[in-house]
Amino acid sequence: MTWKKAMRIGYIGLGIMGKPMALNIQKAGFELHIWARRPEATVDLQAAGATAHTNLPALSQCCDVIFLNVSDTPDVEQLILGDGGLLEHAKPGTIIVDNSTISPDATRHMAKQLAEKGIHMLDAPVSGGDVGAIAGTLSIMVGGKADIFEKVKAVLSACGTNILHIGDHGAGQICKACNQILVAQSMAAVGESMLLAKASGVDAAKVRQALLGGFAQSRILDIHGQRILDNNFAPGFKSELHHKDMGIALDAANQGGLELPGAQLAAEHLQAMVEQGLGGEDSSAMCKVIAAESDFPLFD
Amino acid sequence: MTWKKAMRIGYIGLGIMGKPMALNIQKAGFELHIWARRPEATVDLQAAGATAHTNLPALSQCCDVIFLNVSDTPDVEQLILGDGGLLEHAKPGTIIVDNSTISPDATRHMAKQLAEKGIHMLDAPVSGGDVGAIAGTLSIMVGGKADIFEKVKAVLSACGTNILHIGDHGAGQICKACNQILVAQSMAAVGESMLLAKASGVDAAKVRQALLGGFAQSRILDIHGQRILDNNFAPGFKSELHHKDMGIALDAANQGGLELPGAQLAAEHLQAMVEQGLGGEDSSAMCKVIAAESDFPLFD
């Protein structure tokens, strides 16, 4: 067993993304430790050989690298800064790898506090959805120190195929924000394109097929264009989480002195979805609120 | 020589797109006839073996299939309905293939008038840019009668790799309108994404690279994202033409009772470009007007 494989890995946040990522780390030959508020979340990973702990300090004490994958900034702050959290219990030299999508500012603040106790942090949000998490083909955007990134690159390689060190603390989260505003606008644009075909009495499936062969080609047109045609908005990526991410991105833009009218418009669509009780649907369902504004029937 | 190769092909509109398309038809073994208002536009094709005519009626008399590739609806109307035009001079049975991007309504109207004289029309706008035109890898979206489409498919195959019969007259133009609103919004969204990286002090080139590996992957992020990083806005596809196409698309949406807020926003960016004297730049230069609204410096 190599030194890298000898690293003991902790994974916290065993949801739709975290669970398959943890499983891929386990399968790659790393010793995997897990803890979850809901013990039932650990069952499958324990069956695969992971060690489940009953509390976070216990996990902290026996891990060299601890991954986090939770929903929002306050969740990460609770795990790191809260009572019984990692700032208090992780060993000096521990590397915390945050796969969550959260505020770049909060990330920089926590990284600084952790560094004062000799604990390293990397922000490492991902793109590629549950499909990419299961297949181990995620794109992983990493912020933090380059030498720390190098130490965990082999572990990240178990989860993704496009793993890039973007810059210092927070740069991974900025990169994810750039991703989320592009994806949101692309979802809305694909929706508008399919709606225009339908409103004009033209076969939208053929339009999607034609557009995939030209400059309009995109993974979103491919995957989410098909979802729109199928009227299938089971997540995937919930619009309420995408709405949360747009808030992070627009805050970052605001701090940089930048107005992003397209991202703002997409964020308004996502907000309308949340307000209309569609927050649990895939964010490609944005086409529903666009269509509704024109009293236009959907694909069904 | 097969029957198909024996078809005599005319090509009118030897611009940035038409000239390489005509050359590919010539190279595929078809007898090529050309005519242009500016005789110098025919020099290269004559050197390759094409027959240049001194007027449109002369070309009309010796062609079985006549391609058009001009800028806007009035240009096509002039060639078909104008004095000395194709409605007057083309032989019954002639197939007119319009590669221009024009109004679906005007297309349907001309197709009807031509049909009354036994002349067939196909709307066949393309996507893929000058690069695709030269390489013969365009996406071609065809509207009109299916049996007429089948007759010219072999000729279209000389120009493109993704050739689809979308529906009846005008359906090709509707498909192109769907393409243009998706491309315009994608250009703007890629621009916003690169600007957010820069405004946040993060390496936009690394962000582009990371995003290409995830859900945000698109041909526009690949090609035009790089243009934005390089501050290289030589067309490509001129924003003034893209602005014209957005007008066609928004008219079609309006007729279908549909509002498209994202397409509307992108059209406003393109209009601002035209008003600011940037109409001759590639439409990816939309990021300039987005940045200018925040007094934000560009990539340079």
Interface residues (C-beta under 8 A of the other chain):
Chain A: P104 V126 S127 G128 G129 G132 L138 S139 M141 T161 N162 L164 H165 I166 G167 A171 I174 C175 A177 C178 N179 I181 L182 V183 Q185 S186 A188 A189 V190 E192 S193 M194 L195 L196 A197 K198 A199 S200 G201 V202 D203 K206 V207 Q209 A210 L211 L212 G213 G214 F215 A216 Q217 S218 R219 I220 L221 I223 A249 A252 A253 Q255 G256 G257 L258 E259 L260 P261 G262 A263 L265 A266 I290 A291 E293 S294 D295 F296
Chain B: P104 V126 S127 G128 G129 G132 L138 S139 M141 T161 N162 L164 H165 I166 G167 A171 I174 C175 A177 C178 N179 I181 L182 V183 Q185 S186 A188 A189 V190 E192 S193 M194 L195 L196 A197 K198 A199 S200 G201 V202 D203 K206 V207 Q209 A210 L211 L212 G213 G214 F215 A216 Q217 S218 R219 I220 L221 I223 A249 A252 A253 Q255 G256 G257 L258 E259 L260 P261 G262 A263 L265 A266 I290 A291 E293 S294 D295 F296
